[in-house]
Amino acid sequence: MSETPPQKRVVVVGAGWAGLGATYHLAQQGYDVTLLEASPYPGGLVAGWKTAGGRSVEGGIHGFWYPYHNIFSLVRELGLDPFTPFTRSSQYSPAGLEVESPIFQHEPRLPTPLGTFLYTRFQRLPLIDRLSALPLLYAIADFDNSHQAWQRYDKVTARELFKDFGVSARLYQESFEPMLLVGLFAPGEQCSAAATLGMLYYFILAHQPNFDVAWCRGTVAKMIFQPWVERIEEVGGKVLTNKRVDDLLLDDSGKAEGVVCGDEVFHADAVIFSVSVNAMKKIVSSSSSLRNYREFRDLRNLGAIDVLATRLWFDRKINIPLPSNACFGFDPEIGWTFFDLNALHDEYRHEPGSVIEADFYHASQLLPMSDEQIVEKVQRDLATCVPGFGEAKVIDSSVIRVSQGVTHFAPGSYQHRLPATTSIENLFMSGDWIINRHGSWSQEKAYVTGLEAANLVIERFGQGSKANIIPVEPDEPHIQAARNLNQTARELGNALLPDFWLP
């Protein structure tokens, strides 16, 4: 009778979407998995908690877009019902309402990107400016998320990209730059053109319904992460909080054999890092082993962006046309969003006054302000969008400063980002900043990379079944045809022409 092989020990560092995803799948496959989280609670940036007064707050509101197929599948598997229906959204500037977006899946489906152009309700942007985006379709077809495409476009800024393809100044300032400020969290001159094309394609242009978004009916921590952690523990995984990793232990052959948290050592047969860029840089700085590897030292070339998350309770109900709203033009290089939590969160549905979440991105210059100054600014900006806010009184507020909170996809950053595999053969990476070819972004990408890292562990040890990762929906036929034609032209050009132009 053959003996059952001993359980392989895996340590996962970071309890966001990536770390929880890797831990859950490996625990289901019989691995001895320990998940270490530096904070007092799982969740990373999307974690939520209670104020001293018992009110729910979180480090920013996170949307769940139509193409988040893997996250939606997970939630169904867990038996949860955390999401609102898909909601309409609007966009404001200091001049007032600029754009209203429908629920695109409810409109007759048109070949991409016609639905996006025809169904979006622009209030002031002239048709001639919108038509100036048409030449950009070549770049959309040329950027296929391959390594070669990233190399071609990553060192170009988004602003250069739009200018070179003839996008009008007004369309850039009133449409594309606001998208970048709330999608990649930085102005166009600070965003990689490759990341811009990838983000715009995934969320907006690949298929008409992709821009449709649902929201959590409470904090993601309460609605998803808490029951998910309970399920992980039920299947044998261990989730430990307040465990800040300082170092990675290597054996004599150069393989990872554990991680160090202060005076504690957690031994492992494989390690998965699932932390933010900023957290990974801190680990490398403190690690006597990782700093010996150039690929980890190079992470110091990567950056992150400051976020300000505010929540305001008003003394009266204010009529807010739509529950989710994006804003631009109020401060140089800052984008922000505001949400009607009475409409989105169960907890506030019957609140006597309005509860508003307002989140600011690329907000470095706002962080030094006092809480009182920030609350006054938020109310003033809200009143510019919806005048009723000017007459209301703030009766409670929460201000959360998230320094270096989200990944900065800066021009030239691709060369320094890491793939899932590293030169340490049993150390794997995951997170929204990791290089992969799935095509997703944000929370969905983080979760997918966690599953991909779990699959690499399974592949290494030959124990268990790999996670089923749902691919992004295939390109529509006309996009695929354009990409095939473009690829053929590129191959012919490479064969016939000298290779001396800049990529």
N, C-alpha and C positions, 0 to 999 in steps of 0.2 A: 504494500500500500504506500503510495507516494506521499511525502510530507507536504503540507501547505507551506509555500514560501513565506518567510517572515515579512511582516508589513514594512514597506518602505516609508521612511520618515521624510516629510516635506514641510519646510517652513515657508510660509507666505508672509511677506512684509507689506502692510498697508491694507486697510479694510474699506476701500471704496468699491466701485463696481467691478474693477479688475480683480482685486484680491478676493472679494467675496465669491466672484464667479469661479475662480480657480480653486478655491478652498472647497466650495460646495461640490463641484464635479469630482475632485479627487477623493473627497470623503465618501461620496457615493460609490466610488470604485474600490473602496477598501484600503485606501492609503491612510497612514497615521499623519494627519495634517494639523499643524498649529499655525493659526493666523495671529500675527502680532500687529497691534495698532497703537501708535504713539499717543493718540488722544484718549480722553476718558470714555469715548463712545465710538462705535463703528460709523463709517459713512464718508470720511474724508470731507471734501468741500460740500457735499450734499447732506451732511448730517444736520439734524435739528435738535433742539433742546428747549427747556422751559426757562423763562426768566424767573427772578425771585418772586414775582407776583403770580407765577403760574401760567403765563401766556406763552404760547408756542412761537418760536422764532427759528430761523435757519440762515445759513450763510448764502442767501440768494435763492431765487426761484428757478427751477430747472424744468424745461419743457420736454415732452416726449413726442417726437415727430412720427409721422405716418410710416417712414421706412425703418423704425426701430423694431424690426421683426423679432430679433433675438430677445430683447428685453420683454416685449409683449408675450412671447412664448414662455419665458421664465415665469412671469407673473401668473399666467394661466396654470402652469405646472404647480405653483405654490398655492393655488386656489384663492388668490387675492383679487380684490376689486378696488384698486386704489385710484383709478383715473376718472377725470371728468370726461364728458363727451368732447370730441374735437370742437375747438372754439374759433370764432372769427377774431381777427385782430385788427388794430389800426396803428397809424404812425402819425406823430405830431412833431411840429417844429414851433419855434416862437411865434410863427405866423398863424398857427392853428392846425386843424386837421389837414393832413397831407394825403394819406392813403388809407383805404379800407380794403381788407382782403376777405374774400368769401371762404367758405369751406369748399375747397377745390374739388374734392371727390364727389360733391353733390352736383357739380356742373357737368354738362356733356363733355366727355373726354376728347381732347384734341391732341394731335401730335405735339410733343414738346418742341419748342417752348411756347407754342401759340396760346395755350390756356393761361399761362402765367401772364402774358402780355395783355390778353383780351379780357380776362375776368377780374384782374386787379383794378380797383376803382381809384384811380389817381384824381385828386381834387384840382391840382393846379399844374401838374407837369405836362407840357405840351406833347402832342403826338410826335412831332419832329425830333424832340429830344429822346423819346423812347425808341424811335426807329434807329437812332445813332448807335444802339447796342447791337444791331444785326451783324456787323463785321466781327464782333466778338465770338460769334458762333464758330468761327474757324478755330480759335484757341480752345473752345470747349471740345471740339472734335479732336484736336491735336493732343490735348492733355488726357491721357488714358490711365492715369494713376500708376504707370510703370516707372521703374527706376530711371529709365532714360528721360521720360517726360518730367519727372521731378528735377533731374539735373538741368534740363533745358530752361525751366521756368522758375526754379527756386531762388536764384540770385537776382531775379528781376522783382521790383516792387509792384504791388497791385496798382498803384497810381500810374507807374510807367506802362503797365499792361493796358489799362483802360485808355490812356492817352495815345499809345501807339496804334490802337485799333479804332481810334476815331470817336470814342464815346464823348458826348458833349459835356461841357463843364457843368451844366445844370443837372444832367442825369447823374453824373458822378457825385456831385455834392448833395443831391437830394434823394438819391436811391442807393447807389453802390457803397459810398462811404458809410452811410448809416447802417447798412447790412454788415459791413466789416466791423464796425464799432460794437455791435451786439452779437456778431457771429464769431469773429476772430479776436474781438476785444481790443483792437488797436486801429489807428487811422491807416489809410492806404499806403502811405510812404513808409510805414513800419511793418507791413504785412508782405509775406512771400506771395508772389503771383501764383506759384504752384499750390500753396495752401488755399489761396483765394478761389482758384478754379475748382479744387477738390471740394471745398465747403459749399460753394454756390451750386455745383452740380448735384451734390448729394441732397441738400436741403431744398432746392428750388427747381433746378432745371432738368433733372434726369427724367422725372415723370410728373404729370400734372398734380397728383395729390400730395407730393412729397412735402409741401410747405404746411400741410395741415398739422396742427399740434394739439395735444391734450396735456392736461396738468394734473398733478397729484392733488387729491382732495384733502390733503393735510401735509405735514412734513414728510419727505421721502423716508426719513429715519423711522417714523412711526408707522407709516403705511406699508413700506416695503422692507426696509433693512431689519427692523426688529423681528418680524416673523421669519425673515430669511435666515437670520442668525439662529433663531430657535430651531429651524429645520436643519441647519448645518450641525448643530449640537446633537440633534436627534439621530443623525446618521453617523455620528462619531467624530466630527471635527471639533477642534478646540479654538475658541475665539478669545484672545487675551488682550485687554486694553491697558493703557498706561505703560506700554512696552516700547520704548524708543530704542531703535537699533543703532548701535555705535560702530560695529565692525562686522566683517565677514571672515570666518576662520577657514583657512585652506590647509589641506593635508600636504604631505611631502610631494605628491604628484601634481599638485596645483588644482585639485578639485575642492569645491566647497564642502565643508563638513559641519557647518553650523553658523549661527549668528550670535553676536554678543549684545546684550541689553544691560548696560551697567555692570553689575556683578553676576548677572545670570548668563548662562550659555545654553542655547537651544540647538541640540545636535540634529543634523539632517543628512539625508542622502541626496537631496536636491533642494534648491532654494529658488523662490520666485519673488522678485521685487515688483511691487504693484503700487508704487508711490508717485507723487508728483515730481516734476523736474526739480522744483526747489528742495523738496525733501531728499531726493536722490543726491543732489549736490552736497547737502549737509552730511549725508551718510558717507559719501566719498571723502569729504574733508576730514572726517574723524576716523576713517578706516586706514589702518596700517597696511592692509592688503590691497584694497581697490585702488588706492592712489598710485600703485605701481603699474597700472594698466593705462595706456594712453586713451583707450576708448572711454574710460571713466573720467580721466582728467579732462578730456575734451568736453564733457558735459558742462564745464564752467562757461563755455561759449553760449550756452542756452539761457534764455531768460524767462521770466514770468511777469504777470501783469496784476496790478493792484485792483481790488474790487471793494466797493462800499455797498453794504446791504442794509437797508433801513426798513423799519415797519412802523407805521403810524396809525394810532387809533383816534378817530374823530368823534366829536360829541353829537353828530347827526349823520343821517344817511344822505349821501350825495349821489345824484344821478350820473352814473358813468356809462357811456354808451356801450362799450365793449370791455370784457374782463381783462384782456391782455393788450398791452400797448408799448410800442417802441418810440423813442424820442431822440432827436438830433438837433444840433445847432444852438443848444443852450450854453455850452461851454466848449472852448476849443479842444478838440481831440478827445472828448468824452461822449460816450453813448450811454443811454440809460433806458430802463424799462419800468413800467409800473403796472400793478395787477390789482384788480378788485377781489380781495380775498373773501368778501361776503358771497360772491358768486362762485368762487373756486373751492374754498375750504369748508368742509362740513362744520368745523368748530365755530366758524364765524357767520354761518348762514343766517342765524337769528339774532346776531349782535345788533343792539339798537343804533349804533353809529357805524360809519364806514371804516373798514380796516384795509389799509393800503400797504403793499410791499413795493418799494422803489429801489432798484438796484442800479449802481453806476459802475461802468467798466472803463479801464484805462484812467482810473480815478486818483492817481498819485497826489495831485494837487489838492484833493478834497480831504485826504486822510488827516492832515495836521489840524483841521478845523475842530472846534469843540463840538460836542454832541448838540448843544443848543443852536450853534450856528448851522450845523448840518440840517437839523429839523426845520429851521426857518427857511433854509434854501429849498429843501424838498417841498415844503408847502407852497412856497412862491412859484416854483416850477410847475407843480401840479395845477395851481390856479391859472397858469398861462394856458394849459391844455384844457382844463375843465373849470370854468370860472367859479363853480360852487365851492371849490376848496378854499377860496379866499375868504368866505364868510364863516367857515367852520373853525372850531377850536380843537387843537391837538390835546387830548387828555392823557395819552400815554405814548411812549415811543421806545424803539430799540434801534441802536446803531451798532453795526458790526463791521469792523475794518478787517479785510482779508488781504494782508500784505502778500504780494507774490502769489496770488491765489490761483490763477489760471495760466495755462501754457501760452507762451508767446511764440507764434509761428513767424519768426522774423525772417527777412531775406537772408539766404545763406545758411539757415539753421539746419537744413536737411542733412548736410554732411556730418553734423555732430550728433544727430539723434541716433538711438540704438535700435537694432532689430530685436526680435524676441530671443535670439540666441546670442551668446557672448563667447569670448575666448576662454572663459571658464566653463568647461563643458557641461556642468550640471547646475549652472546659474542661468536663469531665464528672466526675461523682462516682460512687463505688461503695463498698460496705461494708455491714455489718449494721445500721448506724445510719441509712442513707439512707432517705428516704421513697420507697416504691414500692407497687404494688398487687398484687403477685404473691401475697402472703399467707403466704409462708414466713418462717422465723426462723432465727437463729443461722448456722451454717456454710452451710446451704443458701441462705439469703437472701444472704449475702455472695457466694457463687458466682454466684447468679442476677443480682445487681446488676452483677457484672463482665461477664457476657454482655450485659446490657442496655446498659451503657456502650459495649461493643464495637459493638453494633448501632447506637447513635447515631452513632458514628464512620463506620460503613459508610453509614448514611443520609445523612450530611453530604457524603461524597465520592463516593457512587454507585459504589464499587468493592467487589466481593466480594459474597458471600451472607451474609445475617444468620444468627446462631446460632439454632438451634431450641431454645426454652425450653419445657420441659414444665410445663404449668400444674398447680396443686394440684388434687387430686381434687375434683370438684364437690360442693356441699352435697348431703346426702341429701334425698330429696323432701319429707319432713315439715319439715325445717329451711328449705328453699327456700320452701315454702308459708307457713311462719310469717313469714319475712322479707318475702315479697310482701304478705301481709296487713298486717304492721306498716308497711310503706312506704306502702301505700294509706291506712292510718289517719293516718299522719303528714302526708301530702299533704292529706287532707281537713281535718285540724286546722289546718294552715298556711293553708288557704284560708278557713276559717270563723272562726278565732279570732285575736285580736290577737297580734302578735309582740312581746311584752314580757317573756317569761319568760327566765331564764337558760338557755343551752343545756345 
